[in-house]
Amino acid sequence: MADGFAEGASRRDLLKTGALAGGLVLSFNLAGKAGAAAPAADAKLNAYVSLTPDNKVTIVSKNPEIGQGIKTSLPMIIAEEFDVDWASVTTKQADGDPATYGRQFAGGSMATPLHWDELRRVGAAGRAMVVAAAAQTWNVPAAECTTASGVVYHKASGKKATYGALAAKAATLPAPDLKTVPLKDPKDYKILGKFMPQVDSAGLVTGQPLFGIDVVVPGMLYATFDKAPVFGAKVASADLAAAKAVKGVRQAFVVEGGTDLSGLVPGVAVVADSWWQARKGREKLNTQWAEHPTSKQSSAGYDAQALALSKAPPLRTERNDGDVAAGLKGAAKTVEAAYSYPFIAHAALEPMNCTAAFKDGKLEIWAPTQNPEAGRQLVAKTLGIAPADITLHMTRCGGGFGRRLANDYMVQAAWIAREAKAPVKMLWTREDDLRYDYYRPAGYHFLSGGVDASGSVTAWHDHFVSLGNDGRFASSAGMSPTEFPSRFVPNYRYDLSLIPTGVPTGPLRAPGSNALSFVIQSFIDELAHAAGADPVAFRLKLLGDGGMMGTPGQNGYAADRMRGVVKLAAEKAGWGKTKLPKGTGMGIAFHFSHMGYFAEVVQATVAADGAVKVDKVWVAADVGRQIVNPAGGINQVQGSVLDGLSAALGQVITIENGAAVQSNFGDYPLLRMADAPPVEVHFLITDNPPTGLGEPALPPAPPALCNAIFAATGKRIRSLPINTEALKSV
């Protein structure tokens, strides 16, 4: 099969690595062509690194690139320990190949914490191999050899050789033990911690074909897939003849599908010579849909059920510390408040798409997926073929935010390609993308809290009404019993009730945290004002003066690290030092998620007509001892903050008659560039393992904004998105 892109580069075979009890074992081999006179054009030292004789280095990036810059940062880790100049490195996207690379996914901000140590050792092992090759060639001890910029030196004899010149020799040597290879002292880093542009930047700004939507293969047709407005409803009837009568339409057929909303759902496929023709054919289908049990569900119905459940005994109590009733009764001040947040969509700029080719019982797929192996397994199960018979090429994703962890679009393309008996690119419309998402779930919190005369929180009660079936949370609709301020308040109770739902939900950037932070940090602000305390000082007092609460890496919460970022954010924003004009206020919020500690201050101005303008955001972040690529890290933080503000200011998916109402950016607005505030980012470097940055900066942004609005207007935001009508001056 062809490369897959209209103007793609040639592909190189990867050499596999083996897995033994001691860890990754590198396999060093040469990939030379037949004939002694022809030098090896590309010597592969291991599954990640290959060299050319002129000392150019290619490093494979194992994980999907969804805009988070991982195609740059993971190879940077290898290149640093391999000890080559970054200018000599070309990066290459890996295919989906778990036998070679282990787990390959983009989610949970896990790429850096999972691969930091592993990939440093991969690079160090490659360096050790070329050093050993040089030492044997020169008959000197390896310990006397040093490296720099892709060159091995033996200072005593004055000898030196490039890595490229030594690659053939290195390929014959045994791989070192990854657990014992020496690693660089961070003070000697030349690549890590330096500002590096994203490796795809030039291609992105010049419109090069990098994304799934750009894939072109020989003989390819185009497809659309018509699905029911009510999630999972079956096809009652469709005018296939009318669709086939449209010029360019080759086929139209019903897909029976199943009941699993994360798999192949019922629908009607239209296949044509061009996507526009396929879409015009789809418009002629006049598809009628069967009745479905969830067709009566609605956002208004969920609201009513939540209110009723809040007044009834909970389904169960998830945590009960101390005596909440006594704590509230004995409080100097109490606050009661009801908070809610809506369904929201991922709204990635690149709509869901996938290209598939089925031939002789084997399948080849080009997909912008965050979770390639899960997609392979889903397709294999649905089509009844072996996973080994599926070749999966990972393309760049035009945004993911958790949406592409699901692979429904992949299995749709695979099914259609098999039935069409031709390579097919299946592309969703923008309307499809918003109406058939796995939404961030809606939720409701009915809160009571108390503070004593000294300004300490004495009691906290949250009756959380969430979505779920059969006593279990819907995907991403849960809250942990250890969620802050659990364990920091002596009398804490978390009750739970669930509303049955037929709406598909799933992880959206900082899942769970993106909504819970709004509720928790807004209510903390309410308690601070009830206590007559400064919001920053109140939060520091609530965090206490201890260190780790719970078990690190499991339910651990490092209060000292959070205090550090709260103080830094307040300091950088000049908290309390500047008199702000009327209608302008500052708000602060903090949150721990995905192993990152973040505090953010938002300054916002509310006009007389209720319009909200975010003036500036200050961010303080503690994600450990090493920022791999500060350029990418800052961009990730800024993007997360803007994402959170965008959702708070205007994003909502409304369910009516079991279906999503919103369908495009006209009724689901994203933050425009003109409205995007400056975001000032500060990293607090601490001696902790490095963590990811793609998600943890988002959760504090919405509550910090809402707290700023309260400071500016005295009006409390308890429901998202922000209702600017309620902020109008009387």
RAPE-V947215 format. One record per pair of residues at least 4 apart in sequence whose C-alpha atoms are under 7 Angstrom apart, sorted by the first residue. I is the first residue (numbers start at 1). GAP is how many residues later the second one is. Records with the same first field share a line. If there is no record, write none. Layout:
BEGIN
I = GAP + GAP
END
This chain:
BEGIN
2 = 215 + 216
3 = 5 + 7
4 = 4 + 211 + 212 + 213
5 = 204 + 209 + 210 + 211
6 = 203 + 209 + 210
7 = 202
14 = 33
15 = 31 + 32
16 = 11 + 31 + 84
17 = 7 + 8 + 9 + 10 + 30 + 83
18 = 6 + 7 + 8
19 = 4 + 5 + 6
20 = 4 + 5
24 = 154
25 = 150
26 = 20 + 149
27 = 19 + 148
28 = 16 + 17 + 18 + 143 + 144
29 = 15 + 16 + 142
30 = 13 + 14 + 138 + 141
31 = 9 + 11 + 12 + 13
32 = 7 + 8 + 9
33 = 5 + 7
41 = 11 + 12
42 = 8 + 9 + 10
43 = 7 + 8 + 9 + 124 + 125
44 = 5 + 6 + 7
45 = 4 + 5 + 81 + 126
46 = 4
48 = 11 + 12
49 = 8 + 9 + 10 + 11
50 = 7 + 8 + 9
51 = 4 + 5 + 6 + 7 + 113
52 = 4 + 5 + 112
53 = 111 + 112
54 = 110
55 = 107 + 108 + 109
56 = 32 + 33
57 = 31 + 32 + 33
58 = 31 + 32 + 33 + 34
59 = 16 + 30 + 31 + 32 + 33
60 = 15 + 31 + 32 + 33 + 34
61 = 10 + 13 + 14 + 30 + 31 + 32 + 33
62 = 31 + 32 + 39 + 42
63 = 41 + 42 + 43
64 = 41 + 42 + 305 + 306 + 330 + 332
65 = 4 + 5 + 6 + 331 + 332
66 = 330 + 331 + 332 + 333 + 334
67 = 330 + 331 + 332
68 = 568 + 626
69 = 4 + 129 + 563
70 = 4
71 = 4
72 = 4 + 126 + 127
73 = 4 + 555 + 556
74 = 4
75 = 4 + 16
76 = 4 + 115 + 116
77 = 4 + 42 + 43 + 115
78 = 4 + 41 + 42 + 44 + 45
79 = 4 + 5 + 7 + 44
80 = 4 + 109 + 110 + 111 + 112
81 = 39 + 42 + 43 + 102 + 103
82 = 41 + 42 + 44 + 45
83 = 44 + 64 + 65 + 66 + 67
84 = 64 + 65 + 66
85 = 64 + 65
86 = 105
95 = 297 + 298 + 299
96 = 276 + 277 + 296 + 297 + 298
97 = 4
98 = 4 + 5 + 6
104 = 267 + 268
105 = 265 + 266 + 267
106 = 264 + 265
107 = 295
108 = 486
109 = 485 + 583 + 584 + 585 + 586
110 = 4 + 582
111 = 4 + 581
112 = 4 + 578 + 579 + 580
113 = 577 + 578 + 579
115 = 4
116 = 4
117 = 4
118 = 4
119 = 4
120 = 4
121 = 4 + 57 + 60
122 = 4
123 = 4
124 = 4 + 57 + 58 + 59
125 = 4 + 51 + 53 + 56
126 = 4
127 = 4
128 = 4
129 = 4 + 41
130 = 4 + 33 + 36 + 37 + 40
131 = 4 + 11 + 14 + 21
132 = 4 + 10
133 = 4 + 33 + 36 + 37
134 = 4 + 32
135 = 4 + 5 + 6 + 7
136 = 4
144 = 10
145 = 7 + 8 + 9
146 = 6 + 7 + 8
147 = 4 + 5 + 6
148 = 4
150 = 12 + 13
151 = 9 + 10 + 11 + 12
152 = 8 + 9 + 10 + 11
153 = 6 + 7 + 8
154 = 4 + 5 + 6
155 = 4
161 = 4
162 = 4
163 = 4
166 = 4
167 = 4
176 = 5
177 = 4
184 = 4
192 = 436 + 437
193 = 433 + 434 + 435 + 436 + 437
194 = 435 + 436
195 = 434 + 435 + 436
196 = 433 + 435
197 = 434
200 = 4
201 = 4
202 = 4
203 = 4 + 5
204 = 4
209 = 5
210 = 4 + 185 + 186
211 = 157 + 184 + 185 + 186 + 187
212 = 141 + 142 + 154 + 155 + 156 + 183 + 184 + 185
213 = 140
216 = 4
219 = 204
220 = 202 + 203 + 204 + 205
221 = 50 + 51 + 52 + 53 + 202 + 203 + 204
222 = 49 + 50 + 51 + 52 + 53 + 56 + 202 + 203 + 204
223 = 46 + 47 + 48 + 49 + 52 + 55 + 201 + 202 + 203 + 204
224 = 45 + 46 + 47 + 54 + 55 + 202 + 203 + 204
225 = 42 + 43 + 44 + 45
226 = 41 + 42 + 43 + 56
227 = 39 + 40 + 41
228 = 4 + 5 + 39 + 61
229 = 430
230 = 65 + 428 + 429
231 = 272 + 428
232 = 27 + 29 + 33 + 34
233 = 33 + 56 + 57 + 58 + 59
234 = 32 + 55 + 56
235 = 31 + 32 + 53 + 54 + 55
236 = 52 + 53 + 54
237 = 50 + 51 + 52
238 = 47 + 48 + 49 + 50
239 = 4 + 46 + 47 + 48
240 = 4 + 12 + 13 + 45
241 = 4
242 = 42 + 43
243 = 9 + 38 + 39 + 41 + 42
244 = 5 + 6 + 7 + 8 + 37
246 = 35
247 = 30
248 = 24 + 25 + 29
249 = 22 + 23 + 24 + 28 + 29 + 32
250 = 21 + 22
251 = 19 + 20 + 21
252 = 17 + 18 + 19
253 = 15 + 16 + 17
254 = 13 + 14 + 15
255 = 11 + 12 + 13 + 14
256 = 10 + 11
257 = 7 + 8 + 9
258 = 6 + 7 + 8
259 = 6
260 = 5
261 = 4 + 243
262 = 144 + 146
263 = 145
264 = 144 + 147 + 148
269 = 147
270 = 8 + 11 + 12
271 = 7
272 = 5 + 6
273 = 4
274 = 4
275 = 4
276 = 4
277 = 4
278 = 4
279 = 4
280 = 4
281 = 4
294 = 208 + 364
295 = 362 + 363
296 = 361 + 362
297 = 4 + 359 + 360 + 361
298 = 4 + 357 + 358 + 359 + 360
299 = 4 + 355 + 356 + 357
300 = 4
301 = 4
302 = 4
303 = 4
304 = 4
305 = 4
306 = 4 + 138 + 159
307 = 4
308 = 4
309 = 188
310 = 136 + 153
314 = 181 + 182 + 183
315 = 181 + 182
316 = 179 + 180 + 181
317 = 177 + 178 + 179
318 = 163 + 176 + 177 + 178
319 = 162 + 174 + 175
320 = 172 + 173 + 174
321 = 169 + 170 + 171 + 172
322 = 168 + 169 + 170
323 = 4 + 168
324 = 4 + 135 + 136 + 137 + 167 + 168 + 169
325 = 4
326 = 4
327 = 4 + 131 + 132 + 164
328 = 6 + 121 + 122 + 131
331 = 119 + 120 + 121 + 127
332 = 119 + 120 + 121
333 = 117 + 118 + 119 + 197 + 198
334 = 115 + 116 + 117
335 = 113 + 114 + 115 + 192
336 = 111 + 112 + 113
337 = 109 + 110 + 111
338 = 107 + 108 + 109 + 380
339 = 105 + 106 + 107 + 180 + 379 + 380
340 = 103 + 104 + 105 + 378 + 379 + 380
341 = 101 + 102 + 103 + 174 + 378 + 379
342 = 99 + 100 + 101 + 310 + 311 + 378
343 = 96 + 97 + 98 + 99 + 309 + 310
344 = 95 + 96 + 307 + 308 + 309
345 = 89 + 92 + 94 + 95 + 308
346 = 55 + 57 + 162
347 = 87
348 = 50 + 51 + 52
349 = 49 + 50
350 = 48 + 49
351 = 77 + 78 + 79 + 82
352 = 57 + 75 + 76 + 81
353 = 56 + 73 + 74 + 75
354 = 12 + 13 + 55 + 56 + 59 + 71 + 72 + 73
355 = 10 + 11 + 12 + 58 + 69 + 70 + 71
356 = 7 + 8 + 9 + 10 + 57 + 58 + 61 + 67 + 68 + 69
357 = 6 + 7 + 8 + 60 + 65 + 66 + 67
358 = 4 + 5 + 6 + 59 + 60 + 63 + 64 + 65
359 = 4
362 = 27 + 28
363 = 26 + 27 + 28
364 = 26 + 27 + 28
365 = 26 + 27 + 28
366 = 26 + 27 + 28 + 29
367 = 26 + 27 + 28 + 43
368 = 26 + 27 + 28 + 29
369 = 25 + 28 + 35 + 36
370 = 34 + 35
371 = 4 + 33 + 34
372 = 4
373 = 4
374 = 4
375 = 4 + 32 + 35
376 = 4 + 11 + 14
377 = 4 + 10
378 = 4 + 33
379 = 4 + 32 + 35
380 = 4 + 5 + 6 + 7
381 = 4
383 = 32
385 = 4
400 = 4
401 = 107 + 108
402 = 105 + 106 + 107
403 = 35 + 105
407 = 4
408 = 4
409 = 4
410 = 4
411 = 4
412 = 4
413 = 4 + 11 + 12 + 13
414 = 4
415 = 4
416 = 4
417 = 4 + 5 + 6 + 7
428 = 4 + 5
429 = 4
430 = 4 + 234
431 = 4 + 232 + 233
432 = 4
433 = 4
434 = 228 + 229 + 230
435 = 225 + 227 + 228
438 = 66 + 67 + 68
439 = 65 + 66 + 67
440 = 65 + 66 + 67 + 68
441 = 35 + 36 + 64
443 = 22 + 23
444 = 20 + 21 + 22
445 = 17 + 18 + 19 + 20
446 = 16 + 17 + 18
447 = 14 + 15 + 16
448 = 12 + 13 + 14
449 = 10 + 11 + 12
450 = 7 + 8 + 9 + 10
451 = 4 + 5 + 6 + 7 + 76 + 80
452 = 4 + 5 + 6
455 = 76 + 78
456 = 86
457 = 32 + 85
458 = 31 + 32 + 33
459 = 30 + 31 + 32 + 33
460 = 29 + 31 + 32 + 33
461 = 31 + 32 + 33
462 = 31 + 32 + 33
463 = 31 + 32 + 33
464 = 31 + 32 + 33
465 = 31 + 32 + 33
466 = 11 + 31 + 32 + 33
467 = 6 + 7 + 10 + 31 + 32 + 33 + 34
468 = 4 + 5 + 6 + 30 + 31 + 32 + 33
469 = 4 + 5 + 31 + 32
473 = 4 + 5
474 = 31
475 = 30 + 31
476 = 29 + 30 + 31 + 35 + 36
477 = 35
478 = 34
479 = 4 + 33
482 = 4 + 73
485 = 4
486 = 6
488 = 54 + 55
507 = 4
509 = 186
510 = 4 + 185 + 186 + 188 + 189
512 = 4
513 = 4 + 80 + 186
514 = 184 + 185
515 = 4
516 = 4
517 = 4 + 74 + 182 + 183 + 186
518 = 4 + 184 + 185
519 = 4
520 = 4
521 = 4 + 68 + 182
522 = 4 + 181 + 185
523 = 4
524 = 4
525 = 4 + 10 + 182
526 = 4
527 = 4
528 = 4 + 5 + 6 + 7 + 10
529 = 4
533 = 5
534 = 4
535 = 4
536 = 4
537 = 4
538 = 4
539 = 4
540 = 4 + 23
543 = 16 + 20
546 = 13 + 14
547 = 11 + 12 + 13
548 = 8 + 9 + 10 + 11
549 = 7 + 8 + 9
550 = 5 + 6 + 7
551 = 4 + 5
552 = 4
558 = 4
559 = 4
560 = 4
561 = 4 + 36
562 = 4 + 35
563 = 4
564 = 4
565 = 4 + 33 + 34 + 55 + 56 + 57 + 119
566 = 4 + 24 + 33
567 = 4
568 = 4 + 52
569 = 4 + 30 + 31 + 32 + 49 + 50 + 51
570 = 4 + 5 + 31
571 = 4
572 = 46
573 = 28 + 45
574 = 4
580 = 4 + 5
583 = 22 + 23 + 24 + 129 + 130
584 = 20 + 21 + 22 + 128
585 = 18 + 19 + 20 + 123 + 124 + 126 + 127
586 = 15 + 16 + 17 + 18 + 122 + 125
587 = 14 + 15 + 16 + 117 + 118 + 120 + 121 + 124
588 = 12 + 13 + 14 + 116 + 119
589 = 10 + 11 + 12 + 111 + 114 + 115
590 = 8 + 9 + 10 + 110
591 = 6 + 7 + 8 + 108 + 109
592 = 4 + 5 + 6 + 104
593 = 4 + 103
594 = 102
595 = 96
596 = 26 + 27 + 95 + 100
597 = 24 + 25 + 26
598 = 22 + 23 + 24 + 98 + 99
599 = 20 + 21 + 22 + 101
600 = 17 + 18 + 19 + 20 + 100 + 101 + 104
601 = 16 + 17 + 18 + 103
602 = 14 + 15 + 16 + 102 + 103 + 106
603 = 11 + 12 + 13 + 14 + 105
604 = 8 + 9 + 10 + 11 + 101 + 104 + 105
605 = 7 + 8 + 9 + 10 + 107
606 = 4 + 5 + 6 + 7 + 103 + 106
607 = 4 + 5
608 = 120 + 121
609 = 119 + 120
610 = 114 + 115 + 117 + 118
611 = 113
614 = 63
615 = 62
616 = 61 + 62 + 63
617 = 61 + 62 + 63
618 = 61 + 62 + 63
619 = 61 + 62 + 63
620 = 61 + 62 + 63 + 64
621 = 61 + 62 + 63
622 = 61 + 62 + 63 + 64
623 = 67 + 68
624 = 61 + 62 + 63 + 64 + 65 + 66 + 67
625 = 60 + 61 + 62 + 63 + 64 + 65
626 = 64
627 = 6
629 = 4
630 = 4
631 = 4
632 = 4
633 = 4 + 60
634 = 4 + 47
635 = 4
636 = 4 + 57 + 58
637 = 4 + 56 + 60
638 = 4 + 41
639 = 4
640 = 4 + 54 + 55 + 57 + 58
641 = 4 + 56 + 57 + 60
642 = 4 + 34
643 = 4 + 55
644 = 4 + 54 + 55 + 57 + 58
645 = 4 + 56 + 57
646 = 4 + 5 + 24 + 25
647 = 4 + 74
648 = 54 + 72 + 73 + 74
649 = 72 + 73
650 = 19 + 71 + 72
651 = 17 + 18 + 70
652 = 16 + 69
653 = 7 + 8 + 9
654 = 6 + 7 + 8
655 = 4 + 5 + 6
656 = 4 + 5
662 = 5 + 6
663 = 4
664 = 4
665 = 4 + 5
671 = 4 + 5
672 = 4
700 = 4
701 = 4
702 = 4
703 = 4
704 = 4
705 = 4
706 = 4 + 11
707 = 4
708 = 4
709 = 4
710 = 4 + 5 + 6
717 = 5
724 = 4
END
